[in-house]
Amino acid sequence: MGDPDADTKQMKAFLAAEIIAALNRRHLTVRAAAEVTGVSRRIFRTSATPILPSLPSIGLCGC
């Protein structure tokens, strides 16, 4: 609502959700997901629910 970057943020959130879905379909461990994505294992471990809440800390979503 009035955010000039709303389209970009929405696209990043959608892309992040697609990446997470792909990792989940592959049934990757935290270590394997970190190796495949190049993202720190800490980011994957810190989220009890889906990884989405951690995304702003890895720069995929500026929400």
Residue frames as qw, qx, qy, qz and C-alpha x, y, z in Angstrom:
[[0.000, 0.888, 0.460, 0.000, 0.00, 0.00, 0.00],
 [0.057, 0.996, -0.074, 0.014, 1.94, 2.90, -1.30],
 [0.635, -0.520, 0.447, 0.355, 5.33, 1.16, -1.08],
 [0.436, 0.744, -0.337, -0.378, 7.33, 2.06, -4.20],
 [0.114, 0.449, -0.881, -0.096, 9.21, -1.26, -3.96],
 [0.739, -0.015, 0.464, -0.488, 6.14, -3.43, -3.47],
 [0.866, 0.419, -0.167, -0.218, 6.51, -5.25, -6.80],
 [0.410, 0.568, -0.680, 0.217, 10.16, -6.00, -6.16],
 [0.324, -0.330, 0.730, -0.503, 9.49, -7.22, -2.63],
 [0.847, 0.130, 0.265, -0.442, 6.65, -9.42, -3.84],
 [0.770, 0.504, -0.384, -0.070, 8.83, -10.92, -6.56],
 [0.171, 0.519, -0.760, 0.352, 11.63, -11.63, -4.07],
 [0.561, -0.175, 0.612, -0.530, 9.21, -13.24, -1.63],
 [0.895, 0.296, 0.026, -0.333, 7.76, -15.40, -4.42],
 [0.600, 0.559, -0.563, 0.098, 11.24, -16.43, -5.57],
 [0.123, -0.438, 0.766, -0.454, 12.26, -17.27, -2.00],
 [0.756, -0.011, 0.431, -0.493, 9.13, -19.39, -1.56],
 [0.861, 0.426, -0.210, -0.180, 9.91, -21.26, -4.78],
 [0.340, 0.557, -0.710, 0.265, 13.49, -21.92, -3.63],
 [0.399, -0.288, 0.696, -0.522, 12.24, -23.19, -0.27],
 [0.871, 0.175, 0.183, -0.421, 9.69, -25.43, -1.98],
 [0.730, 0.511, -0.453, -0.019, 12.39, -26.88, -4.24],
 [0.086, 0.478, -0.778, 0.400, 14.65, -27.59, -1.24],
 [0.614, -0.122, 0.550, -0.553, 11.75, -29.20, 0.61],
 [0.888, 0.314, -0.088, -0.325, 10.88, -31.40, -2.38],
 [0.598, 0.497, -0.607, 0.162, 14.46, -32.67, -2.38],
 [0.834, -0.526, -0.163, -0.035, 14.19, -33.52, 1.34],
 [0.524, 0.523, -0.398, 0.542, 17.55, -31.87, 1.99],
 [0.614, -0.510, -0.392, 0.457, 19.17, -31.74, 5.39],
 [0.121, -0.967, -0.024, 0.222, 20.18, -28.34, 6.73],
 [0.471, -0.513, 0.499, 0.515, 23.78, -29.06, 5.78],
 [0.477, 0.263, 0.690, 0.477, 22.84, -30.13, 2.24],
 [0.173, 0.892, 0.411, 0.081, 20.55, -27.13, 1.74],
 [0.255, -0.881, 0.167, 0.362, 23.35, -24.81, 2.86],
 [0.493, -0.267, 0.622, 0.546, 25.79, -26.45, 0.45],
 [0.402, 0.517, 0.667, 0.354, 23.36, -26.32, -2.48],
 [0.074, 0.934, 0.331, 0.112, 22.38, -22.68, -1.91],
 [0.491, 0.366, -0.207, 0.763, 25.61, -21.25, -0.54],
 [0.378, -0.710, 0.005, -0.594, 23.63, -19.86, 2.40],
 [0.002, -0.409, 0.758, -0.509, 24.92, -20.32, 5.94],
 [0.435, -0.262, -0.862, 0.001, 23.54, -23.31, 7.84],
 [0.085, -0.227, -0.548, 0.801, 22.81, -20.90, 10.68],
 [0.369, 0.080, -0.156, -0.913, 20.11, -19.24, 8.57],
 [0.605, -0.109, -0.682, -0.397, 18.37, -22.57, 7.98],
 [0.449, -0.186, -0.791, 0.371, 18.73, -23.67, 11.61],
 [0.001, 0.057, 0.391, -0.919, 17.42, -20.46, 13.18],
 [0.530, -0.031, -0.180, -0.828, 13.96, -20.90, 11.74],
 [0.383, 0.002, 0.866, -0.322, 11.68, -23.37, 13.49],
 [0.639, 0.563, 0.428, -0.302, 8.96, -22.95, 10.86],
 [0.738, 0.567, 0.205, 0.304, 9.64, -22.36, 7.20],
 [0.606, -0.083, 0.036, 0.790, 12.82, -20.53, 6.30],
 [0.148, 0.746, 0.375, 0.531, 10.83, -17.53, 5.12],
 [0.371, -0.918, -0.139, 0.037, 11.05, -15.56, 8.40],
 [0.648, -0.492, 0.230, 0.534, 14.85, -15.64, 8.11],
 [0.629, 0.523, 0.353, 0.454, 15.02, -14.37, 4.56],
 [0.069, 0.985, -0.005, 0.157, 15.49, -10.68, 5.32],
 [0.539, -0.730, 0.374, 0.192, 18.70, -11.57, 7.15],
 [0.670, -0.065, 0.567, 0.474, 20.12, -13.20, 4.01],
 [0.007, 0.455, -0.260, -0.852, 19.08, -10.34, 1.77],
 [0.130, 0.244, 0.850, 0.449, 16.53, -12.10, -0.41],
 [0.138, -0.743, -0.585, -0.293, 13.66, -10.01, 0.80],
 [0.200, 0.219, -0.252, 0.921, 13.78, -6.45, 2.04],
 [0.426, -0.626, -0.531, -0.382, 10.40, -6.73, 3.78]]
